[in-house]
Amino acid sequence: MSRRRRPLVPHARAGLDALKARVANVSDPDQAKFEVAEELSVPLQQGYNGQLSAHDAGRVGGQLGGKMVKEMVRMALEAASQKDRL
């Protein structure tokens, strides 16, 4: 199964990076995965991480992606409720 590691809308990357940083409580989106890995006690480091199991790598990505999806749903619900008020 091939992976698509780029947003469907190329101009959305900056917004997605900002969201990633916000849900991980960091200022730099590139540090988000390291913050989540530290919270989960996964030994993620800069560079090659061949020693990580697929399970541990998935825990980091799943935690971060799950938080991003929850935040996007919350934002959509808030926008819909604002629209209903008008």
PyMOL Python script that loads the backbone (N, CA, C, O; Angstrom):
from pymol import cmd

cmd.read_pdbstr("""\
ATOM      1  N   MET A   1       0.846  -1.172   0.000  1.00  0.00           N
ATOM      2  CA  MET A   1       0.000   0.000   0.000  1.00  0.00           C
ATOM      3  C   MET A   1       0.894   1.238   0.000  1.00  0.00           C
ATOM      4  O   MET A   1       1.742   1.404   0.876  1.00  0.00           O
ATOM      5  N   SER A   2       0.694   2.086  -0.976  1.00  0.00           N
ATOM      6  CA  SER A   2       1.542   3.276  -1.048  1.00  0.00           C
ATOM      7  C   SER A   2       1.045   4.334  -0.082  1.00  0.00           C
ATOM      8  O   SER A   2      -0.144   4.407   0.226  1.00  0.00           O
ATOM      9  N   ARG A   3       1.960   5.142   0.385  1.00  0.00           N
ATOM     10  CA  ARG A   3       1.640   6.225   1.323  1.00  0.00           C
ATOM     11  C   ARG A   3       1.680   7.546   0.593  1.00  0.00           C
ATOM     12  O   ARG A   3       2.500   7.747  -0.303  1.00  0.00           O
ATOM     13  N   ARG A   4       0.805   8.432   0.971  1.00  0.00           N
ATOM     14  CA  ARG A   4       0.779   9.777   0.415  1.00  0.00           C
ATOM     15  C   ARG A   4       1.180  10.715   1.535  1.00  0.00           C
ATOM     16  O   ARG A   4       0.377  10.986   2.428  1.00  0.00           O
ATOM     17  N   ARG A   5       2.390  11.210   1.506  1.00  0.00           N
ATOM     18  CA  ARG A   5       2.919  12.014   2.596  1.00  0.00           C
ATOM     19  C   ARG A   5       2.833  13.511   2.323  1.00  0.00           C
ATOM     20  O   ARG A   5       3.634  14.292   2.837  1.00  0.00           O
ATOM     21  N   ARG A   6       1.873  13.896   1.524  1.00  0.00           N
ATOM     22  CA  ARG A   6       1.685  15.317   1.265  1.00  0.00           C
ATOM     23  C   ARG A   6       0.197  15.610   1.294  1.00  0.00           C
ATOM     24  O   ARG A   6      -0.620  14.756   0.948  1.00  0.00           O
ATOM     25  N   PRO A   7      -0.150  16.812   1.705  1.00  0.00           N
ATOM     26  CA  PRO A   7      -1.576  17.163   1.774  1.00  0.00           C
ATOM     27  C   PRO A   7      -2.212  17.147   0.388  1.00  0.00           C
ATOM     28  O   PRO A   7      -1.548  17.419  -0.612  1.00  0.00           O
ATOM     29  N   LEU A   8      -3.477  16.834   0.339  1.00  0.00           N
ATOM     30  CA  LEU A   8      -4.213  16.846  -0.917  1.00  0.00           C
ATOM     31  C   LEU A   8      -4.221  18.260  -1.509  1.00  0.00           C
ATOM     32  O   LEU A   8      -4.126  18.432  -2.724  1.00  0.00           O
ATOM     33  N   VAL A   9      -4.334  19.260  -0.645  1.00  0.00           N
ATOM     34  CA  VAL A   9      -4.274  20.661  -1.062  1.00  0.00           C
ATOM     35  C   VAL A   9      -2.910  21.195  -0.622  1.00  0.00           C
ATOM     36  O   VAL A   9      -2.696  21.412   0.571  1.00  0.00           O
ATOM     37  N   PRO A  10      -1.986  21.411  -1.559  1.00  0.00           N
ATOM     38  CA  PRO A  10      -0.624  21.810  -1.191  1.00  0.00           C
ATOM     39  C   PRO A  10      -0.545  23.063  -0.318  1.00  0.00           C
ATOM     40  O   PRO A  10       0.343  23.158   0.529  1.00  0.00           O
ATOM     41  N   HIS A  11      -1.438  24.011  -0.502  1.00  0.00           N
ATOM     42  CA  HIS A  11      -1.397  25.249   0.276  1.00  0.00           C
ATOM     43  C   HIS A  11      -1.852  25.050   1.715  1.00  0.00           C
ATOM     44  O   HIS A  11      -1.759  25.970   2.527  1.00  0.00           O
ATOM     45  N   ALA A  12      -2.339  23.865   2.036  1.00  0.00           N
ATOM     46  CA  ALA A  12      -2.826  23.590   3.388  1.00  0.00           C
ATOM     47  C   ALA A  12      -1.707  23.180   4.336  1.00  0.00           C
ATOM     48  O   ALA A  12      -1.933  23.089   5.543  1.00  0.00           O
ATOM     49  N   ARG A  13      -0.510  22.931   3.823  1.00  0.00           N
ATOM     50  CA  ARG A  13       0.584  22.436   4.662  1.00  0.00           C
ATOM     51  C   ARG A  13       0.883  23.357   5.844  1.00  0.00           C
ATOM     52  O   ARG A  13       1.071  22.875   6.961  1.00  0.00           O
ATOM     53  N   ALA A  14       0.928  24.646   5.625  1.00  0.00           N
ATOM     54  CA  ALA A  14       1.246  25.587   6.715  1.00  0.00           C
ATOM     55  C   ALA A  14       0.192  25.511   7.812  1.00  0.00           C
ATOM     56  O   ALA A  14       0.526  25.513   8.997  1.00  0.00           O
ATOM     57  N   GLY A  15      -1.064  25.444   7.428  1.00  0.00           N
ATOM     58  CA  GLY A  15      -2.139  25.339   8.412  1.00  0.00           C
ATOM     59  C   GLY A  15      -2.087  24.031   9.176  1.00  0.00           C
ATOM     60  O   GLY A  15      -2.310  24.010  10.387  1.00  0.00           O
ATOM     61  N   LEU A  16      -1.796  22.938   8.482  1.00  0.00           N
ATOM     62  CA  LEU A  16      -1.687  21.636   9.140  1.00  0.00           C
ATOM     63  C   LEU A  16      -0.504  21.610  10.095  1.00  0.00           C
ATOM     64  O   LEU A  16      -0.591  21.037  11.182  1.00  0.00           O
ATOM     65  N   ASP A  17       0.601  22.228   9.693  1.00  0.00           N
ATOM     66  CA  ASP A  17       1.768  22.292  10.581  1.00  0.00           C
ATOM     67  C   ASP A  17       1.452  23.100  11.835  1.00  0.00           C
ATOM     68  O   ASP A  17       1.860  22.732  12.936  1.00  0.00           O
ATOM     69  N   ALA A  18       0.728  24.200  11.664  1.00  0.00           N
ATOM     70  CA  ALA A  18       0.352  25.022  12.822  1.00  0.00           C
ATOM     71  C   ALA A  18      -0.573  24.247  13.753  1.00  0.00           C
ATOM     72  O   ALA A  18      -0.445  24.338  14.974  1.00  0.00           O
ATOM     73  N   LEU A  19      -1.500  23.489  13.183  1.00  0.00           N
ATOM     74  CA  LEU A  19      -2.403  22.672  13.990  1.00  0.00           C
ATOM     75  C   LEU A  19      -1.632  21.589  14.742  1.00  0.00           C
ATOM     76  O   LEU A  19      -1.895  21.333  15.917  1.00  0.00           O
ATOM     77  N   LYS A  20      -0.689  20.962  14.066  1.00  0.00           N
ATOM     78  CA  LYS A  20       0.135  19.925  14.702  1.00  0.00           C
ATOM     79  C   LYS A  20       0.892  20.493  15.894  1.00  0.00           C
ATOM     80  O   LYS A  20       0.947  19.870  16.955  1.00  0.00           O
ATOM     81  N   ALA A  21       1.472  21.669  15.721  1.00  0.00           N
ATOM     82  CA  ALA A  21       2.212  22.303  16.816  1.00  0.00           C
ATOM     83  C   ALA A  21       1.277  22.658  17.961  1.00  0.00           C
ATOM     84  O   ALA A  21       1.635  22.510  19.129  1.00  0.00           O
ATOM     85  N   ARG A  22       0.070  23.130  17.624  1.00  0.00           N
ATOM     86  CA  ARG A  22      -0.873  23.538  18.664  1.00  0.00           C
ATOM     87  C   ARG A  22      -1.346  22.347  19.496  1.00  0.00           C
ATOM     88  O   ARG A  22      -1.412  22.444  20.721  1.00  0.00           O
ATOM     89  N   VAL A  23      -1.678  21.220  18.850  1.00  0.00           N
ATOM     90  CA  VAL A  23      -2.182  20.082  19.622  1.00  0.00           C
ATOM     91  C   VAL A  23      -1.071  19.411  20.437  1.00  0.00           C
ATOM     92  O   VAL A  23      -1.348  18.747  21.435  1.00  0.00           O
ATOM     93  N   ALA A  24       0.187  19.585  20.009  1.00  0.00           N
ATOM     94  CA  ALA A  24       1.306  18.999  20.750  1.00  0.00           C
ATOM     95  C   ALA A  24       1.882  19.974  21.772  1.00  0.00           C
ATOM     96  O   ALA A  24       2.797  19.618  22.515  1.00  0.00           O
ATOM     97  N   ASN A  25       1.363  21.190  21.819  1.00  0.00           N
ATOM     98  CA  ASN A  25       1.834  22.220  22.747  1.00  0.00           C
ATOM     99  C   ASN A  25       3.314  22.543  22.578  1.00  0.00           C
ATOM    100  O   ASN A  25       4.060  22.641  23.552  1.00  0.00           O
ATOM    101  N   VAL A  26       3.723  22.705  21.318  1.00  0.00           N
ATOM    102  CA  VAL A  26       5.096  23.111  21.000  1.00  0.00           C
ATOM    103  C   VAL A  26       5.037  24.274  20.017  1.00  0.00           C
ATOM    104  O   VAL A  26       4.005  24.511  19.388  1.00  0.00           O
ATOM    105  N   SER A  27       6.129  24.988  19.889  1.00  0.00           N
ATOM    106  CA  SER A  27       6.147  26.115  18.951  1.00  0.00           C
ATOM    107  C   SER A  27       6.584  25.688  17.550  1.00  0.00           C
ATOM    108  O   SER A  27       6.192  26.316  16.566  1.00  0.00           O
ATOM    109  N   ASP A  28       7.386  24.633  17.445  1.00  0.00           N
ATOM    110  CA  ASP A  28       7.901  24.158  16.162  1.00  0.00           C
ATOM    111  C   ASP A  28       7.199  22.851  15.786  1.00  0.00           C
ATOM    112  O   ASP A  28       7.302  21.876  16.531  1.00  0.00           O
ATOM    113  N   PRO A  29       6.484  22.799  14.646  1.00  0.00           N
ATOM    114  CA  PRO A  29       5.775  21.580  14.266  1.00  0.00           C
ATOM    115  C   PRO A  29       6.696  20.371  14.075  1.00  0.00           C
ATOM    116  O   PRO A  29       6.265  19.229  14.235  1.00  0.00           O
ATOM    117  N   ASP A  30       7.969  20.623  13.733  1.00  0.00           N
ATOM    118  CA  ASP A  30       8.907  19.514  13.562  1.00  0.00           C
ATOM    119  C   ASP A  30       9.240  18.838  14.892  1.00  0.00           C
ATOM    120  O   ASP A  30       9.703  17.697  14.906  1.00  0.00           O
ATOM    121  N   GLN A  31       9.012  19.524  15.998  1.00  0.00           N
ATOM    122  CA  GLN A  31       9.287  18.954  17.317  1.00  0.00           C
ATOM    123  C   GLN A  31       8.068  18.235  17.909  1.00  0.00           C
ATOM    124  O   GLN A  31       8.172  17.603  18.960  1.00  0.00           O
ATOM    125  N   ALA A  32       6.924  18.328  17.244  1.00  0.00           N
ATOM    126  CA  ALA A  32       5.685  17.754  17.775  1.00  0.00           C
ATOM    127  C   ALA A  32       5.803  16.249  18.007  1.00  0.00           C
ATOM    128  O   ALA A  32       5.397  15.748  19.056  1.00  0.00           O
ATOM    129  N   LYS A  33       6.358  15.526  17.031  1.00  0.00           N
ATOM    130  CA  LYS A  33       6.439  14.073  17.191  1.00  0.00           C
ATOM    131  C   LYS A  33       7.387  13.682  18.329  1.00  0.00           C
ATOM    132  O   LYS A  33       7.186  12.659  18.984  1.00  0.00           O
ATOM    133  N   PHE A  34       8.401  14.484  18.558  1.00  0.00           N
ATOM    134  CA  PHE A  34       9.323  14.176  19.650  1.00  0.00           C
ATOM    135  C   PHE A  34       8.672  14.428  21.006  1.00  0.00           C
ATOM    136  O   PHE A  34       8.926  13.701  21.966  1.00  0.00           O
ATOM    137  N   GLU A  35       7.839  15.449  21.082  1.00  0.00           N
ATOM    138  CA  GLU A  35       7.107  15.736  22.314  1.00  0.00           C
ATOM    139  C   GLU A  35       6.131  14.607  22.639  1.00  0.00           C
ATOM    140  O   GLU A  35       6.044  14.160  23.782  1.00  0.00           O
ATOM    141  N   VAL A  36       5.400  14.152  21.625  1.00  0.00           N
ATOM    142  CA  VAL A  36       4.450  13.055  21.820  1.00  0.00           C
ATOM    143  C   VAL A  36       5.194  11.771  22.176  1.00  0.00           C
ATOM    144  O   VAL A  36       4.752  11.023  23.048  1.00  0.00           O
ATOM    145  N   ALA A  37       6.317  11.510  21.513  1.00  0.00           N
ATOM    146  CA  ALA A  37       7.104  10.310  21.810  1.00  0.00           C
ATOM    147  C   ALA A  37       7.600  10.331  23.253  1.00  0.00           C
ATOM    148  O   ALA A  37       7.610   9.299  23.923  1.00  0.00           O
ATOM    149  N   GLU A  38       8.007  11.494  23.725  1.00  0.00           N
ATOM    150  CA  GLU A  38       8.472  11.618  25.109  1.00  0.00           C
ATOM    151  C   GLU A  38       7.331  11.330  26.084  1.00  0.00           C
ATOM    152  O   GLU A  38       7.534  10.659  27.095  1.00  0.00           O
ATOM    153  N   GLU A  39       6.130  11.836  25.785  1.00  0.00           N
ATOM    154  CA  GLU A  39       4.966  11.578  26.646  1.00  0.00           C
ATOM    155  C   GLU A  39       4.639  10.087  26.714  1.00  0.00           C
ATOM    156  O   GLU A  39       4.204   9.584  27.750  1.00  0.00           O
ATOM    157  N   LEU A  40       4.856   9.381  25.589  1.00  0.00           N
ATOM    158  CA  LEU A  40       4.539   7.955  25.518  1.00  0.00           C
ATOM    159  C   LEU A  40       5.715   7.056  25.899  1.00  0.00           C
ATOM    160  O   LEU A  40       5.600   5.831  25.851  1.00  0.00           O
ATOM    161  N   SER A  41       6.840   7.656  26.277  1.00  0.00           N
ATOM    162  CA  SER A  41       8.076   6.923  26.609  1.00  0.00           C
ATOM    163  C   SER A  41       8.575   6.068  25.448  1.00  0.00           C
ATOM    164  O   SER A  41       9.039   4.943  25.637  1.00  0.00           O
ATOM    165  N   VAL A  42       8.469   6.625  24.247  1.00  0.00           N
ATOM    166  CA  VAL A  42       8.992   5.963  23.043  1.00  0.00           C
ATOM    167  C   VAL A  42      10.334   6.608  22.732  1.00  0.00           C
ATOM    168  O   VAL A  42      10.413   7.832  22.640  1.00  0.00           O
ATOM    169  N   PRO A  43      11.403   5.808  22.567  1.00  0.00           N
ATOM    170  CA  PRO A  43      12.748   6.369  22.361  1.00  0.00           C
ATOM    171  C   PRO A  43      12.981   6.889  20.937  1.00  0.00           C
ATOM    172  O   PRO A  43      13.830   6.364  20.218  1.00  0.00           O
ATOM    173  N   LEU A  44      12.244   7.899  20.537  1.00  0.00           N
ATOM    174  CA  LEU A  44      12.389   8.502  19.216  1.00  0.00           C
ATOM    175  C   LEU A  44      13.523   9.520  19.275  1.00  0.00           C
ATOM    176  O   LEU A  44      13.630  10.290  20.230  1.00  0.00           O
ATOM    177  N   GLN A  45      14.363   9.516  18.253  1.00  0.00           N
ATOM    178  CA  GLN A  45      15.479  10.452  18.220  1.00  0.00           C
ATOM    179  C   GLN A  45      15.614  11.046  16.823  1.00  0.00           C
ATOM    180  O   GLN A  45      15.031  10.529  15.870  1.00  0.00           O
ATOM    181  N   GLN A  46      16.369  12.115  16.697  1.00  0.00           N
ATOM    182  CA  GLN A  46      16.615  12.727  15.396  1.00  0.00           C
ATOM    183  C   GLN A  46      17.348  11.732  14.510  1.00  0.00           C
ATOM    184  O   GLN A  46      18.177  10.961  14.992  1.00  0.00           O
ATOM    185  N   GLY A  47      17.045  11.747  13.218  1.00  0.00           N
ATOM    186  CA  GLY A  47      17.741  10.878  12.278  1.00  0.00           C
ATOM    187  C   GLY A  47      17.104   9.506  12.182  1.00  0.00           C
ATOM    188  O   GLY A  47      15.883   9.362  12.242  1.00  0.00           O
ATOM    189  N   TYR A  48      17.952   8.500  12.032  1.00  0.00           N
ATOM    190  CA  TYR A  48      17.501   7.128  11.805  1.00  0.00           C
ATOM    191  C   TYR A  48      16.928   6.516  13.073  1.00  0.00           C
ATOM    192  O   TYR A  48      17.539   6.602  14.139  1.00  0.00           O
ATOM    193  N   ASN A  49      15.755   5.896  12.962  1.00  0.00           N
ATOM    194  CA  ASN A  49      15.089   5.260  14.093  1.00  0.00           C
ATOM    195  C   ASN A  49      14.748   3.805  13.776  1.00  0.00           C
ATOM    196  O   ASN A  49      13.653   3.336  14.085  1.00  0.00           O
ATOM    197  N   GLY A  50      15.677   3.104  13.167  1.00  0.00           N
ATOM    198  CA  GLY A  50      15.461   1.712  12.781  1.00  0.00           C
ATOM    199  C   GLY A  50      15.224   0.775  13.944  1.00  0.00           C
ATOM    200  O   GLY A  50      14.709  -0.327  13.754  1.00  0.00           O
ATOM    201  N   GLN A  51      15.594   1.193  15.157  1.00  0.00           N
ATOM    202  CA  GLN A  51      15.418   0.349  16.330  1.00  0.00           C
ATOM    203  C   GLN A  51      13.968   0.372  16.827  1.00  0.00           C
ATOM    204  O   GLN A  51      13.584  -0.473  17.636  1.00  0.00           O
ATOM    205  N   LEU A  52      13.169   1.317  16.362  1.00  0.00           N
ATOM    206  CA  LEU A  52      11.781   1.412  16.809  1.00  0.00           C
ATOM    207  C   LEU A  52      10.937   0.315  16.179  1.00  0.00           C
ATOM    208  O   LEU A  52      11.095  -0.012  15.002  1.00  0.00           O
ATOM    209  N   SER A  53      10.048  -0.241  16.970  1.00  0.00           N
ATOM    210  CA  SER A  53       9.108  -1.213  16.410  1.00  0.00           C
ATOM    211  C   SER A  53       8.010  -0.450  15.677  1.00  0.00           C
ATOM    212  O   SER A  53       7.788   0.736  15.926  1.00  0.00           O
ATOM    213  N   ALA A  54       7.334  -1.137  14.783  1.00  0.00           N
ATOM    214  CA  ALA A  54       6.224  -0.517  14.064  1.00  0.00           C
ATOM    215  C   ALA A  54       5.136  -0.108  15.054  1.00  0.00           C
ATOM    216  O   ALA A  54       4.455   0.898  14.856  1.00  0.00           O
ATOM    217  N   HIS A  55       4.979  -0.876  16.098  1.00  0.00           N
ATOM    218  CA  HIS A  55       3.981  -0.581  17.123  1.00  0.00           C
ATOM    219  C   HIS A  55       4.273   0.762  17.787  1.00  0.00           C
ATOM    220  O   HIS A  55       3.373   1.589  17.928  1.00  0.00           O
ATOM    221  N   ASP A  56       5.514   0.986  18.194  1.00  0.00           N
ATOM    222  CA  ASP A  56       5.880   2.242  18.847  1.00  0.00           C
ATOM    223  C   ASP A  56       5.759   3.430  17.899  1.00  0.00           C
ATOM    224  O   ASP A  56       5.270   4.492  18.285  1.00  0.00           O
ATOM    225  N   ALA A  57       6.206   3.248  16.657  1.00  0.00           N
ATOM    226  CA  ALA A  57       6.098   4.334  15.681  1.00  0.00           C
ATOM    227  C   ALA A  57       4.632   4.677  15.425  1.00  0.00           C
ATOM    228  O   ALA A  57       4.281   5.850  15.294  1.00  0.00           O
ATOM    229  N   GLY A  58       3.785   3.667  15.355  1.00  0.00           N
ATOM    230  CA  GLY A  58       2.364   3.886  15.150  1.00  0.00           C
ATOM    231  C   GLY A  58       1.703   4.571  16.324  1.00  0.00           C
ATOM    232  O   GLY A  58       0.768   5.353  16.149  1.00  0.00           O
ATOM    233  N   ARG A  59       2.186   4.279  17.531  1.00  0.00           N
ATOM    234  CA  ARG A  59       1.641   4.941  18.716  1.00  0.00           C
ATOM    235  C   ARG A  59       1.878   6.436  18.653  1.00  0.00           C
ATOM    236  O   ARG A  59       0.993   7.223  18.990  1.00  0.00           O
ATOM    237  N   VAL A  60       3.072   6.837  18.220  1.00  0.00           N
ATOM    238  CA  VAL A  60       3.405   8.261  18.131  1.00  0.00           C
ATOM    239  C   VAL A  60       2.547   8.935  17.063  1.00  0.00           C
ATOM    240  O   VAL A  60       1.917   9.959  17.328  1.00  0.00           O
ATOM    241  N   GLY A  61       2.520   8.371  15.866  1.00  0.00           N
ATOM    242  CA  GLY A  61       1.737   8.957  14.778  1.00  0.00           C
ATOM    243  C   GLY A  61       0.251   8.943  15.059  1.00  0.00           C
ATOM    244  O   GLY A  61      -0.454   9.900  14.737  1.00  0.00           O
ATOM    245  N   GLY A  62      -0.226   7.873  15.652  1.00  0.00           N
ATOM    246  CA  GLY A  62      -1.648   7.761  15.958  1.00  0.00           C
ATOM    247  C   GLY A  62      -2.093   8.758  17.005  1.00  0.00           C
ATOM    248  O   GLY A  62      -3.167   9.350  16.898  1.00  0.00           O
ATOM    249  N   GLN A  63      -1.266   8.943  18.013  1.00  0.00           N
ATOM    250  CA  GLN A  63      -1.586   9.902  19.082  1.00  0.00           C
ATOM    251  C   GLN A  63      -1.658  11.314  18.521  1.00  0.00           C
ATOM    252  O   GLN A  63      -2.587  12.065  18.819  1.00  0.00           O
ATOM    253  N   LEU A  64      -0.680  11.664  17.716  1.00  0.00           N
ATOM    254  CA  LEU A  64      -0.627  13.013  17.147  1.00  0.00           C
ATOM    255  C   LEU A  64      -1.752  13.223  16.129  1.00  0.00           C
ATOM    256  O   LEU A  64      -2.431  14.250  16.154  1.00  0.00           O
ATOM    257  N   GLY A  65      -1.944  12.263  15.249  1.00  0.00           N
ATOM    258  CA  GLY A  65      -3.008  12.375  14.250  1.00  0.00           C
ATOM    259  C   GLY A  65      -4.389  12.392  14.882  1.00  0.00           C
ATOM    260  O   GLY A  65      -5.271  13.127  14.439  1.00  0.00           O
ATOM    261  N   GLY A  66      -4.576  11.584  15.916  1.00  0.00           N
ATOM    262  CA  GLY A  66      -5.859  11.555  16.607  1.00  0.00           C
ATOM    263  C   GLY A  66      -6.198  12.885  17.254  1.00  0.00           C
ATOM    264  O   GLY A  66      -7.341  13.338  17.207  1.00  0.00           O
ATOM    265  N   LYS A  67      -5.202  13.502  17.855  1.00  0.00           N
ATOM    266  CA  LYS A  67      -5.420  14.817  18.469  1.00  0.00           C
ATOM    267  C   LYS A  67      -5.755  15.856  17.405  1.00  0.00           C
ATOM    268  O   LYS A  67      -6.591  16.733  17.624  1.00  0.00           O
ATOM    269  N   MET A  68      -5.096  15.752  16.248  1.00  0.00           N
ATOM    270  CA  MET A  68      -5.363  16.703  15.171  1.00  0.00           C
ATOM    271  C   MET A  68      -6.792  16.546  14.652  1.00  0.00           C
ATOM    272  O   MET A  68      -7.477  17.541  14.414  1.00  0.00           O
ATOM    273  N   VAL A  69      -7.240  15.315  14.478  1.00  0.00           N
ATOM    274  CA  VAL A  69      -8.600  15.077  13.991  1.00  0.00           C
ATOM    275  C   VAL A  69      -9.620  15.583  15.003  1.00  0.00           C
ATOM    276  O   VAL A  69     -10.599  16.224  14.620  1.00  0.00           O
ATOM    277  N   LYS A  70      -9.410  15.307  16.282  1.00  0.00           N
ATOM    278  CA  LYS A  70     -10.327  15.797  17.318  1.00  0.00           C
ATOM    279  C   LYS A  70     -10.425  17.316  17.278  1.00  0.00           C
ATOM    280  O   LYS A  70     -11.518  17.871  17.388  1.00  0.00           O
ATOM    281  N   GLU A  71      -9.303  17.982  17.124  1.00  0.00           N
ATOM    282  CA  GLU A  71      -9.292  19.444  17.092  1.00  0.00           C
ATOM    283  C   GLU A  71     -10.006  19.961  15.843  1.00  0.00           C
ATOM    284  O   GLU A  71     -10.739  20.947  15.919  1.00  0.00           O
ATOM    285  N   MET A  72      -9.803  19.306  14.688  1.00  0.00           N
ATOM    286  CA  MET A  72     -10.485  19.741  13.468  1.00  0.00           C
ATOM    287  C   MET A  72     -11.997  19.562  13.595  1.00  0.00           C
ATOM    288  O   MET A  72     -12.755  20.416  13.134  1.00  0.00           O
ATOM    289  N   VAL A  73     -12.450  18.471  14.210  1.00  0.00           N
ATOM    290  CA  VAL A  73     -13.886  18.263  14.419  1.00  0.00           C
ATOM    291  C   VAL A  73     -14.434  19.332  15.354  1.00  0.00           C
ATOM    292  O   VAL A  73     -15.507  19.882  15.106  1.00  0.00           O
ATOM    293  N   ARG A  74     -13.705  19.630  16.432  1.00  0.00           N
ATOM    294  CA  ARG A  74     -14.137  20.667  17.361  1.00  0.00           C
ATOM    295  C   ARG A  74     -14.265  22.011  16.652  1.00  0.00           C
ATOM    296  O   ARG A  74     -15.236  22.739  16.861  1.00  0.00           O
ATOM    297  N   MET A  75     -13.279  22.340  15.808  1.00  0.00           N
ATOM    298  CA  MET A  75     -13.303  23.599  15.075  1.00  0.00           C
ATOM    299  C   MET A  75     -14.493  23.649  14.101  1.00  0.00           C
ATOM    300  O   MET A  75     -15.132  24.692  13.962  1.00  0.00           O
ATOM    301  N   ALA A  76     -14.789  22.539  13.433  1.00  0.00           N
ATOM    302  CA  ALA A  76     -15.907  22.499  12.499  1.00  0.00           C
ATOM    303  C   ALA A  76     -17.239  22.664  13.226  1.00  0.00           C
ATOM    304  O   ALA A  76     -18.122  23.381  12.756  1.00  0.00           O
ATOM    305  N   LEU A  77     -17.380  22.000  14.372  1.00  0.00           N
ATOM    306  CA  LEU A  77     -18.607  22.140  15.152  1.00  0.00           C
ATOM    307  C   LEU A  77     -18.782  23.571  15.647  1.00  0.00           C
ATOM    308  O   LEU A  77     -19.893  24.100  15.651  1.00  0.00           O
ATOM    309  N   GLU A  78     -17.696  24.186  16.059  1.00  0.00           N
ATOM    310  CA  GLU A  78     -17.752  25.571  16.528  1.00  0.00           C
ATOM    311  C   GLU A  78     -18.145  26.503  15.372  1.00  0.00           C
ATOM    312  O   GLU A  78     -18.958  27.410  15.551  1.00  0.00           O
ATOM    313  N   ALA A  79     -17.568  26.276  14.195  1.00  0.00           N
ATOM    314  CA  ALA A  79     -17.900  27.102  13.041  1.00  0.00           C
ATOM    315  C   ALA A  79     -19.361  26.912  12.640  1.00  0.00           C
ATOM    316  O   ALA A  79     -20.025  27.873  12.251  1.00  0.00           O
ATOM    317  N   ALA A  80     -19.866  25.682  12.731  1.00  0.00           N
ATOM    318  CA  ALA A  80     -21.257  25.429  12.386  1.00  0.00           C
ATOM    319  C   ALA A  80     -22.202  26.099  13.384  1.00  0.00           C
ATOM    320  O   ALA A  80     -23.243  26.625  12.992  1.00  0.00           O
ATOM    321  N   SER A  81     -21.849  26.082  14.653  1.00  0.00           N
ATOM    322  CA  SER A  81     -22.699  26.724  15.650  1.00  0.00           C
ATOM    323  C   SER A  81     -22.680  28.249  15.485  1.00  0.00           C
ATOM    324  O   SER A  81     -23.692  28.906  15.725  1.00  0.00           O
ATOM    325  N   GLN A  82     -21.549  28.811  15.081  1.00  0.00           N
ATOM    326  CA  GLN A  82     -21.451  30.248  14.807  1.00  0.00           C
ATOM    327  C   GLN A  82     -22.328  30.615  13.627  1.00  0.00           C
ATOM    328  O   GLN A  82     -22.983  31.657  13.627  1.00  0.00           O
ATOM    329  N   LYS A  83     -22.339  29.738  12.605  1.00  0.00           N
ATOM    330  CA  LYS A  83     -23.124  29.984  11.401  1.00  0.00           C
ATOM    331  C   LYS A  83     -24.623  29.948  11.735  1.00  0.00           C
ATOM    332  O   LYS A  83     -25.404  30.726  11.188  1.00  0.00           O
ATOM    333  N   ASP A  84     -25.013  29.044  12.632  1.00  0.00           N
ATOM    334  CA  ASP A  84     -26.413  28.914  13.031  1.00  0.00           C
ATOM    335  C   ASP A  84     -26.890  30.144  13.783  1.00  0.00           C
ATOM    336  O   ASP A  84     -28.069  30.489  13.710  1.00  0.00           O
ATOM    337  N   ARG A  85     -26.004  30.805  14.498  1.00  0.00           N
ATOM    338  CA  ARG A  85     -26.364  31.994  15.283  1.00  0.00           C
ATOM    339  C   ARG A  85     -26.666  33.198  14.409  1.00  0.00           C
ATOM    340  O   ARG A  85     -27.395  34.103  14.815  1.00  0.00           O
ATOM    341  N   LEU A  86     -26.100  33.206  13.200  1.00  0.00           N
ATOM    342  CA  LEU A  86     -26.291  34.363  12.310  1.00  0.00           C
ATOM    343  C   LEU A  86     -27.608  34.319  11.640  1.00  0.00           C
ATOM    344  O   LEU A  86     -27.932  35.213  10.858  1.00  0.00           O
TER     345      LEU A  86
END
""", "prot")
cmd.dss("prot")
cmd.show_as("cartoon", "prot")
cmd.util.cbc("prot")
cmd.orient("prot")
